[in-house]
Amino acid sequence: MAAPSGAAICEDFAEFQELLRVMRTIDDRIVHELNTTIPTASFVGKVDPGQTCKELYESLMDAHTKRERIIKDCISQTSAVVKTLKEEREKAHEDTTLLKQLRKEQTKLKLMQSELNVEEVVNDRSWKVFNERCRIHYKPPKSQ
């Protein structure tokens, strides 16, 4: 899936989460994908498991890289908004609307930061399953 770019996706946390949910489809379906594409011993000659594992590896790497970039970009953007609001708050102590906006953005920032932890768990699970099924068919480059 092509990820939307720019600030729009970061402004609405629900939209941000939905995008990540859709982008995590490959990780959610990895067991099914491996079961349907990596042959059992009786079907080894009909499919090239090395090529299949290589393609799955590249897809996983691409998906993980894109999601991490989106999460970190949104964290950076939201951090900048929080910083700006804090500076404005220093100048206008009595502005309750500004305080509410600052709290809202701080909460969103914390939620986005927690998505990095979720991403780590999702990625670890996917790599564990991938390695269990593909380790004898494909050896990924050492960069992982």
N, C-alpha and C positions, 0 to 999 in steps of 0.2 A: 504494500500500500504506500502510495506517495503521501508523505507527511505534509500537512499544511505548514507554511513557513510564516515567520513574523510574529508580531505581538498578539494577534487575535487569539491564538490557541492558549496563550499564557494568562490571559485576562480572566477567563472563566474556568475555574478549577474543575467543574463537572465535565466540561468539554475536553480539558486536558486529560482527565482520567479516562474518558471514553476513547480518546485517540490512543492512549497507551493500551487499553484493553483490546482494541482492534489490532494494534501492532503486536500484541503478545499472542496472537492466534497461533503462530508457528510453534511457540513454546508449549502452548496448551495442547497441541495436537501431535507433538513429537513422537509419543509412544505409538499412536495409530499410524503415523507416517512410517516409522521404522518397521512396524509389524507388517505393513502392506508392501513395502518396497525392498526390504532385506530378506532374501529367501532363506527358507529352512534348508537343511542339508540335502533334502530330496529335490529341491528346485534350483540348486546352485548354478547349473549350466544355462538357465534361461534368462538370468538377469546379471548384470555386472555390479556386484555390491560395492566394489571400490569406487566406481564412478558415482553411484547413488549416494554413498556416504560423503564423497567429496562435494557434491552439489548441495547436500543438506548442510554440511559444515559451512560452506560459503553463504548459504541462506541465513543460517543462524548468526554468523559473524556480522553480516550486513544488518540484520534486524536488531541485534544487540547494540551495535554501534549507533544506528539511527536513533533508537530509543534513548540511549544514554545522552546523546547530543541534545535531543529535544528537552530532556529533563534538566540538564545542566544549563541550557540556554534560558529556560523558563525560571530556574532558580536565580540566575544572574540578573535577568530582567526584573523579577519581583524584588530582589534585594536592592536594586537601584531605586525602585519605587518606594520601598520602605525607608531607605536612606533619605530620599527627598522629603517624604512626609515627616520624618523625624526632624529634619532641618526646619521645615515650615512650622512644626509644633513648637520648636524652641522660640520662634518669633511670636506665635499666637497661642499662649498658654490657655486662654479661655475658650478657644474654639472646640466645642464638643463634637461637631461634625467631623472635624479634622482628626480628632482622637479616635472616633469610631472607624473612620477610613483606615487609619494607621493600624488599629487592632485587627481589622479585617485582612489587610495585606500581610500582617505578621503571621496570622493564622494560616493564610494561604501559603506563605513561604515555608512554614513548618511542615505543612502537608506535602508540599512539593519535595522537600528534603527527605521526608519519609519514603517517598516514591523511589529514591535511590536505593534504600534498603530493600524494598520490595523487588526492585530490579535485580539486585544482587542474588536474592533467593531464587527468583525465576530463572536467572541465567545459570546458577549453580545446578539447579534441578535438571535443566535441559542438557548441560554438559555431562552430567552424571549419566543420564539415559543414553545420550549419544555415545559416550565412551564405552558403556557396557555393550552396546550392540555393534559399534563400528570399529572398535579398536583392532580387530584382526583383519579388517578389510581396508582401512584407510588410516594413515598416520598424518595428522595435520602438521603444518609448519610449527616450529618451536615458539612462535610469537604468542601463543595462547597462554 
